[in-house]
Amino acid sequence: MIKINHLKKNYKDLEVLKNISVEIPNGQRIAIIGPSGSGKSTLLRSVNLMEPVTFGDIWVNEKEITKMSKKDLKKARENIGMVFQHFNLFPHMTVLDNITFSPRKTLKMPKAEAEQAY
């Protein structure tokens, strides 16, 4: 589960994320839509703390990642995946193969298990 409480992100005087709160149960898939510059990418980068937050807390699998040590955060990130906006997918692979590539290689997950998870 991902739980975000009162998340705010500022870049100097510009408030990009304004009091975002949401709870996403395990297995649920959502879409984040909005115009360019509305904070979609900033929100996604904040979920794994690639982007430090200004205020609020983020929980992943019942662990608050906003207060984790770097070591614990690194471990937690093993269960947080994302595809970057300008990420080049492997054109010779299917969508499923592209999605499951990372857990198969980094976690040594069998192909069938990775496909079942996604």
C-alpha positions as a LaTeX table, in Angstrom:
\begin{tabular}{lrrr}
\hline
Residue & $x$ (\AA) & $y$ (\AA) & $z$ (\AA) \\
\hline
Met1 & 0.00 & 0.00 & 0.00 \\
Ile2 & 1.07 & 3.57 & $-0.64$ \\
Lys3 & $-0.23$ & 6.23 & 1.72 \\
Ile4 & 0.52 & 9.92 & 1.28 \\
Asn5 & $-0.46$ & 12.40 & 3.99 \\
His6 & $-0.55$ & 16.18 & 3.44 \\
Leu7 & 2.34 & 16.12 & 0.97 \\
Lys8 & 3.76 & 19.47 & $-0.06$ \\
Lys9 & 6.68 & 20.25 & $-2.33$ \\
Asn10 & 8.09 & 23.71 & $-2.89$ \\
Tyr11 & 10.81 & 24.95 & $-5.19$ \\
Lys12 & 11.73 & 28.20 & $-3.43$ \\
Asp13 & 8.52 & 30.28 & $-3.59$ \\
Leu14 & 6.73 & 27.98 & $-6.05$ \\
Glu15 & 4.42 & 25.45 & $-4.37$ \\
Val16 & 4.19 & 22.51 & $-6.78$ \\
Leu17 & 2.40 & 19.92 & $-4.63$ \\
Lys18 & $-0.29$ & 21.36 & $-2.40$ \\
Asn19 & $-1.49$ & 19.16 & 0.46 \\
Ile20 & $-1.76$ & 15.85 & $-1.44$ \\
Ser21 & $-3.33$ & 12.99 & 0.50 \\
Val22 & $-4.15$ & 9.61 & $-1.02$ \\
Glu23 & $-4.17$ & 5.94 & $-0.07$ \\
Ile24 & $-3.55$ & 3.32 & $-2.76$ \\
Pro25 & $-4.14$ & $-0.30$ & $-1.69$ \\
Asn26 & $-1.83$ & $-3.09$ & $-2.85$ \\
Gly27 & $-2.74$ & $-4.35$ & $-6.29$ \\
Gln28 & $-4.67$ & $-1.23$ & $-7.29$ \\
Arg29 & $-3.46$ & 0.60 & $-10.35$ \\
Ile30 & $-4.16$ & 4.27 & $-10.83$ \\
Ala31 & $-3.51$ & 6.90 & $-13.47$ \\
Ile32 & $-2.20$ & 10.35 & $-12.66$ \\
Ile33 & $-3.28$ & 12.79 & $-15.33$ \\
Gly34 & $-3.02$ & 16.52 & $-15.77$ \\
Pro35 & $-1.49$ & 19.21 & $-17.91$ \\
Ser36 & 2.22 & 19.78 & $-18.31$ \\
Gly37 & 3.67 & 21.36 & $-15.18$ \\
Ser38 & 0.89 & 20.23 & $-12.85$ \\
Gly39 & 3.20 & 18.13 & $-10.63$ \\
Lys40 & 2.63 & 14.59 & $-11.88$ \\
Ser41 & 6.32 & 13.74 & $-12.24$ \\
Thr42 & 7.19 & 15.55 & $-9.02$ \\
Leu43 & 4.61 & 13.46 & $-7.17$ \\
Leu44 & 5.97 & 10.20 & $-8.59$ \\
Arg45 & 9.57 & 11.14 & $-7.82$ \\
Ser46 & 8.48 & 12.06 & $-4.29$ \\
Val47 & 6.98 & 8.62 & $-3.66$ \\
Asn48 & 10.44 & 7.05 & $-3.59$ \\
Leu49 & 12.13 & 10.21 & $-2.27$ \\
Met50 & 14.10 & 10.85 & $-5.44$ \\
Glu51 & 12.66 & 14.30 & $-4.82$ \\
Pro52 & 12.81 & 15.46 & $-1.17$ \\
Val53 & 9.47 & 16.64 & 0.14 \\
Thr54 & 8.83 & 19.95 & 1.87 \\
Phe55 & 6.12 & 18.68 & 4.23 \\
Gly56 & 4.06 & 15.56 & 4.82 \\
Asp57 & 4.76 & 11.88 & 5.06 \\
Ile58 & 4.81 & 8.95 & 2.69 \\
Trp59 & 4.20 & 5.34 & 3.72 \\
Val60 & 5.00 & 2.30 & 1.56 \\
Asn61 & 3.95 & $-1.12$ & 2.82 \\
Glu62 & 3.23 & 0.30 & 6.29 \\
Lys63 & 6.70 & 1.86 & 6.63 \\
Glu64 & 7.19 & 5.62 & 6.69 \\
Ile65 & 9.86 & 6.26 & 4.10 \\
Thr66 & 10.05 & 10.01 & 4.74 \\
Lys67 & 11.86 & 9.34 & 8.01 \\
Met68 & 14.05 & 6.41 & 6.91 \\
Ser69 & 17.82 & 6.33 & 7.00 \\
Lys70 & 19.56 & 6.16 & 3.62 \\
Lys71 & 20.30 & 2.48 & 4.19 \\
Asp72 & 16.68 & 1.62 & 5.02 \\
Leu73 & 15.41 & 3.76 & 2.14 \\
Lys74 & 17.67 & 1.88 & $-0.28$ \\
Lys75 & 16.14 & $-1.40$ & 0.92 \\
Ala76 & 12.58 & $-0.02$ & 0.68 \\
Arg77 & 13.22 & 1.12 & $-2.90$ \\
Glu78 & 13.64 & $-2.52$ & $-3.90$ \\
Asn79 & 9.83 & $-2.69$ & $-3.74$ \\
Ile80 & 9.11 & 0.65 & $-5.42$ \\
Gly81 & 9.25 & 0.72 & $-9.19$ \\
Met82 & 8.76 & 3.48 & $-11.70$ \\
Val83 & 9.44 & 4.18 & $-15.34$ \\
Phe84 & 10.89 & 7.59 & $-16.08$ \\
Gln85 & 9.03 & 9.93 & $-18.39$ \\
His86 & 11.74 & 9.90 & $-21.06$ \\
Phe87 & 12.85 & 6.34 & $-20.45$ \\
Asn88 & 13.64 & 4.46 & $-23.62$ \\
Leu89 & 12.03 & 1.04 & $-23.58$ \\
Phe90 & 13.62 & $-1.91$ & $-25.33$ \\
Pro91 & 11.92 & $-1.89$ & $-28.76$ \\
His92 & 12.56 & $-5.59$ & $-29.36$ \\
Met93 & 10.69 & $-6.55$ & $-26.16$ \\
Thr94 & 6.99 & $-6.67$ & $-25.36$ \\
Val95 & 5.46 & $-4.27$ & $-22.83$ \\
Leu96 & 5.33 & $-7.08$ & $-20.26$ \\
Asp97 & 8.97 & $-7.97$ & $-20.88$ \\
Asn98 & 9.97 & $-4.31$ & $-20.42$ \\
Ile99 & 8.00 & $-4.06$ & $-17.16$ \\
Thr100 & 9.37 & $-7.28$ & $-15.71$ \\
Phe101 & 12.96 & $-6.77$ & $-16.88$ \\
Ser102 & 14.12 & $-4.97$ & $-13.73$ \\
Pro103 & 12.78 & $-7.42$ & $-11.10$ \\
Arg104 & 14.08 & $-10.35$ & $-13.15$ \\
Lys105 & 17.56 & $-8.88$ & $-13.37$ \\
Thr106 & 17.97 & $-7.01$ & $-10.07$ \\
Leu107 & 15.99 & $-9.35$ & $-7.81$ \\
Lys108 & 16.74 & $-12.53$ & $-9.80$ \\
Met109 & 12.98 & $-13.15$ & $-9.93$ \\
Pro110 & 11.90 & $-16.01$ & $-12.21$ \\
Lys111 & 10.11 & $-14.82$ & $-15.36$ \\
Ala112 & 6.79 & $-16.47$ & $-14.45$ \\
Glu113 & 6.84 & $-14.92$ & $-10.96$ \\
Ala114 & 7.64 & $-11.45$ & $-12.33$ \\
Glu115 & 4.85 & $-11.72$ & $-14.88$ \\
Gln116 & 2.36 & $-12.85$ & $-12.21$ \\
Ala117 & 3.33 & $-9.87$ & $-10.01$ \\
Tyr118 & 2.65 & $-7.39$ & $-12.81$ \\
\hline
\end{tabular}
